[in-house]
Amino acid sequence: MTAGTGKAAGIALVISDVDGTLVTGDKRLTEATVAAVRRLRAAGIGFSIASARPPIGLRTLVAELGLDLPMGAFNGASVVRPDLSIIEERTIPKAAARAALDRLLAEGLDVWVFADGAWCLRDPDGPYTDLERRTIGAEPRTVADLGTLMGSAAKIVGVSRDHAHLAACETRIAAALAGRATVHRSQRYYLDVTPPDLDKGRFVAWMSAHLAIPPERIATFGDAGNDRPMFAQSGYSVAMGNAEASVQASASAVTDSNDADGFAHAVERFLLP
């Protein structure tokens, strides 16, 4: 059941996370979600997405939702047009990327590196690899030495089925890389390392300036720790029912889970005039 502080006023732009928020657990857009985005547009409210996915992983969403505004990929480190051409993109500084790789491996995590437009890994049969294939619609490239990619990495991911261990790794690695890289879990099983001083909150601020929409007229949706910077940069924020308690506590309102059309319900209850 949705809960919160009542309907937001004067919203001109909605920016939503994707996985765990806009799509279901099996990575589908429901009819209700597609209809909700259509209703936002009919009400004169813009819509965009900010995701940990690489740009190629946003392609199907553009088609299904008719997206026409810039989008944030790699947790905001890349800003792309609907045709996936790059507006802005930064990579992790080489020394920080090397340190991140070493620490992720030392923690016993499977590691993926997104660099030069490719998804690279050492084990094509590792944990969650098939899920990522379905999610982004791309095949990984097997690389014997991921260290050779450290000069061009846009995102490095530690992957584990041990969610509690990954949460502990987030704390340790974020402290070790403070000021040199941004470290957040995008899912319980993915720990993302991206360029410093860039996160989804920075993308919200970029969109605010780009579209001349003040932050207080922007609403954001999310479910994970990497969505909290986005909440902090917007006037109204909605956490999903499947979000951790700390994420829900940082939002203006809480809706149903991503598997129960929480996005669509929140749009109807909180945003539409």
C-alpha positions as CSV (number, residue, x, y, z in Angstrom):
1,M,0.0,0.0,0.0
2,T,1.3,3.4,-0.8
3,A,2.0,5.8,2.0
4,G,3.5,9.2,2.3
5,T,2.9,12.9,2.8
6,G,0.2,13.5,0.1
7,K,0.2,14.7,-3.4
8,A,3.2,16.7,-4.8
9,A,2.4,20.0,-6.4
10,G,3.9,21.6,-9.5
11,I,6.0,18.6,-10.7
12,A,7.4,19.2,-14.2
13,L,9.9,16.3,-14.5
14,V,10.0,12.7,-13.2
15,I,13.3,10.8,-13.1
16,S,13.2,7.2,-12.3
17,D,15.6,4.4,-11.5
18,V,15.1,1.3,-13.6
19,D,16.0,-2.0,-12.0
20,G,14.0,-2.6,-8.8
21,T,11.9,0.4,-9.6
22,L,10.5,0.8,-13.1
23,V,10.8,-2.8,-14.1
24,T,9.7,-6.0,-12.4
25,G,12.0,-8.5,-10.8
26,D,12.1,-10.4,-14.1
27,K,13.0,-7.1,-16.0
28,R,9.6,-6.4,-17.6
29,L,7.8,-3.1,-18.0
30,T,4.1,-3.8,-17.1
31,E,1.2,-2.3,-19.0
32,A,0.4,-0.1,-16.0
33,T,3.9,1.3,-15.9
34,V,3.9,2.1,-19.6
35,A,0.5,3.7,-19.2
36,A,1.7,5.8,-16.2
37,V,4.5,7.2,-18.3
38,R,2.1,8.0,-21.0
39,R,-0.2,9.8,-18.5
40,L,2.7,11.9,-17.2
41,R,3.5,13.0,-20.7
42,A,-0.2,13.8,-21.4
43,A,-0.2,16.0,-18.2
44,G,2.8,17.9,-19.5
45,I,5.3,16.3,-17.1
46,G,8.6,15.2,-18.6
47,F,10.0,11.7,-17.9
48,S,13.6,10.3,-17.9
49,I,15.6,7.5,-16.3
50,A,18.8,7.2,-14.3
51,S,20.3,3.8,-14.1
52,A,23.4,1.8,-13.2
53,R,23.0,0.1,-16.6
54,P,25.4,0.9,-19.4
55,P,23.8,2.9,-22.2
56,I,23.1,-0.2,-24.3
57,G,21.0,-1.5,-21.5
58,L,18.6,1.5,-21.9
59,R,17.8,0.8,-25.5
60,T,14.6,-1.3,-25.1
61,L,13.3,1.2,-22.5
62,V,13.6,4.0,-25.1
63,A,11.5,2.1,-27.5
64,E,8.9,0.9,-25.1
65,L,8.4,4.1,-23.3
66,G,9.0,6.6,-26.1
67,L,11.7,8.4,-24.2
68,D,12.7,11.7,-25.7
69,L,14.9,13.3,-23.0
70,P,18.6,12.7,-22.0
71,M,19.1,9.7,-19.8
72,G,21.7,8.9,-17.1
73,A,23.7,5.7,-17.5
74,F,26.4,4.2,-15.2
75,N,24.8,5.9,-12.2
76,G,25.0,9.3,-13.9
77,A,28.6,9.0,-15.1
78,S,27.3,9.0,-18.7
79,V,24.6,11.2,-20.0
80,V,23.1,9.9,-23.3
81,R,20.5,10.9,-25.8
82,P,17.6,8.6,-26.7
83,D,19.6,7.3,-29.7
84,L,22.3,6.4,-27.1
85,S,24.9,8.9,-28.5
86,I,27.0,10.4,-25.7
87,I,26.4,13.9,-24.4
88,E,28.9,13.5,-21.5
89,E,30.9,10.6,-20.2
90,R,33.7,10.2,-17.6
91,T,35.8,7.2,-16.7
92,I,37.3,6.2,-13.3
93,P,40.8,7.6,-12.9
94,K,43.3,4.8,-13.6
95,A,44.9,4.5,-10.2
96,A,41.5,4.5,-8.5
97,A,40.2,1.9,-10.9
98,R,43.2,-0.3,-10.2
99,A,42.7,0.0,-6.5
100,A,39.0,-0.8,-6.8
101,L,39.7,-3.9,-8.9
102,D,42.3,-5.2,-6.5
103,R,40.0,-4.7,-3.5
104,L,37.0,-6.3,-5.2
105,L,39.1,-9.3,-6.1
106,A,40.6,-9.5,-2.6
107,E,37.1,-9.6,-1.2
108,G,36.4,-12.8,-3.3
109,L,33.9,-11.1,-5.6
110,D,33.3,-11.8,-9.2
111,V,34.3,-8.6,-11.1
112,W,32.9,-7.0,-14.3
113,V,34.4,-4.0,-16.0
114,F,32.4,-1.8,-18.4
115,A,34.9,-0.1,-20.7
116,D,35.0,1.2,-24.3
117,G,31.4,0.2,-24.8
118,A,31.9,-3.4,-23.8
119,W,31.0,-5.5,-20.8
120,C,34.1,-7.4,-19.8
121,L,34.6,-10.3,-17.3
122,R,36.8,-13.3,-16.6
123,D,34.1,-15.9,-16.0
124,P,31.2,-16.0,-18.5
125,D,29.3,-18.4,-16.3
126,G,29.8,-16.4,-13.1
127,P,27.0,-15.4,-10.7
128,Y,24.2,-13.2,-12.2
129,T,25.8,-13.2,-15.6
130,D,22.8,-14.6,-17.3
131,L,20.6,-12.1,-15.5
132,E,22.8,-9.2,-16.8
133,R,22.6,-10.7,-20.4
134,R,18.9,-10.5,-20.3
135,T,18.9,-7.1,-18.5
136,I,21.1,-5.2,-21.0
137,G,20.6,-7.3,-24.1
138,A,24.3,-7.8,-24.7
139,E,26.9,-10.5,-24.5
140,P,30.0,-10.1,-22.3
141,R,33.6,-10.2,-23.6
142,T,35.8,-12.6,-21.7
143,V,39.1,-11.0,-20.8
144,A,41.9,-12.8,-19.0
145,D,43.4,-9.7,-17.3
146,L,40.8,-7.1,-16.4
147,G,43.7,-4.8,-15.3
148,T,44.4,-4.0,-18.9
149,L,41.1,-2.0,-19.0
150,M,41.8,0.2,-16.0
151,G,42.5,3.3,-18.2
152,S,39.1,3.3,-19.8
153,A,36.7,1.8,-17.2
154,A,33.4,3.7,-16.8
155,K,32.1,1.2,-14.2
156,I,33.5,-1.7,-12.2
157,V,31.1,-4.1,-10.5
158,G,31.7,-6.5,-7.7
159,V,29.1,-9.3,-7.9
160,S,28.2,-11.8,-5.2
161,R,25.4,-14.1,-4.2
162,D,26.3,-13.4,-0.5
163,H,24.3,-10.2,-0.1
164,A,25.4,-9.6,3.5
165,H,29.1,-9.9,2.5
166,L,28.5,-7.4,-0.4
167,A,26.9,-4.9,2.0
168,A,30.0,-5.1,4.2
169,C,32.3,-4.8,1.2
170,E,30.4,-1.6,0.3
171,T,31.3,0.0,3.6
172,R,35.0,-1.0,3.4
173,I,35.6,-0.2,-0.2
174,A,33.8,3.1,-0.1
175,A,36.0,4.2,2.8
176,A,39.1,3.0,1.0
177,L,38.2,4.9,-2.2
178,A,36.7,8.0,-0.6
179,G,37.3,11.0,-2.9
180,R,38.7,8.8,-5.7
181,A,35.6,6.9,-6.8
182,T,31.9,6.6,-6.1
183,V,30.9,3.3,-4.5
184,H,27.3,2.2,-4.1
185,R,25.3,-1.0,-4.3
186,S,22.8,-0.7,-7.2
187,Q,21.2,-4.1,-6.2
188,R,21.7,-6.4,-3.3
189,Y,24.1,-8.4,-5.5
190,Y,25.9,-5.6,-7.4
191,L,28.5,-3.2,-5.9
192,D,29.2,-0.4,-8.4
193,V,32.3,1.6,-8.6
194,T,32.0,4.7,-10.8
195,P,33.9,8.0,-11.3
196,P,34.3,10.3,-8.3
197,D,31.8,13.1,-7.6
198,L,29.3,11.6,-10.1
199,D,26.1,9.9,-9.1
200,K,22.4,10.0,-9.8
201,G,22.1,13.1,-7.8
202,R,24.5,14.8,-10.2
203,F,22.4,13.7,-13.1
204,V,19.3,15.2,-11.5
205,A,21.1,18.5,-11.1
206,W,22.3,18.3,-14.7
207,M,18.8,17.8,-16.0
208,S,17.5,20.6,-13.8
209,A,20.0,23.0,-15.4
210,H,19.6,21.5,-18.9
211,L,15.8,21.8,-18.9
212,A,15.6,25.0,-16.7
213,I,13.4,23.1,-14.2
214,P,14.1,24.0,-10.6
215,P,14.8,21.0,-8.3
216,E,11.7,21.5,-6.3
217,R,9.6,20.7,-9.4
218,I,11.4,17.4,-10.0
219,A,10.2,14.0,-8.6
220,T,12.5,11.0,-8.4
221,F,11.8,7.3,-7.9
222,G,14.2,4.6,-6.6
223,D,14.8,1.5,-4.5
224,A,18.5,1.3,-3.7
225,G,21.3,3.2,-1.9
226,N,22.6,4.6,-5.2
227,D,19.2,6.4,-5.6
228,R,19.4,8.4,-2.4
229,P,21.7,11.1,-4.0
230,M,18.9,11.5,-6.5
231,F,16.3,11.9,-3.7
232,A,18.5,14.6,-2.2
233,Q,18.5,16.7,-5.4
234,S,14.8,16.6,-6.0
235,G,11.8,18.3,-4.5
236,Y,9.8,15.1,-4.1
237,S,11.0,11.5,-3.9
238,V,9.3,8.1,-3.9
239,A,10.9,4.9,-2.5
240,M,9.6,1.5,-3.7
241,G,8.1,-0.9,-1.3
242,N,10.9,-3.4,-2.0
243,A,13.5,-0.8,-0.9
244,E,15.6,-1.2,2.2
245,A,14.3,0.7,5.3
246,S,17.1,3.3,5.1
247,V,16.1,4.2,1.5
248,Q,12.5,4.4,2.4
249,A,13.3,6.7,5.3
250,S,15.1,9.1,3.0
251,A,12.1,9.5,0.6
252,S,9.1,11.8,0.7
253,A,6.8,8.9,0.2
254,V,6.8,5.1,-0.1
255,T,4.8,3.1,-2.7
256,D,4.2,-0.6,-3.5
257,S,6.9,-2.9,-4.7
258,N,8.2,-3.0,-8.3
259,D,6.4,-6.3,-8.7
260,A,3.1,-4.8,-7.6
261,D,3.0,-1.8,-10.0
262,G,4.4,0.6,-7.3
263,F,5.6,3.1,-9.9
264,A,2.2,3.4,-11.6
265,H,0.4,3.6,-8.3
266,A,2.6,6.4,-7.0
267,V,2.2,8.4,-10.2
268,E,-1.5,8.2,-9.9
269,R,-1.6,8.9,-6.2
270,F,1.2,11.4,-5.7
271,L,2.0,13.2,-9.0
272,L,-0.9,13.5,-11.4
273,P,-3.0,16.6,-10.9
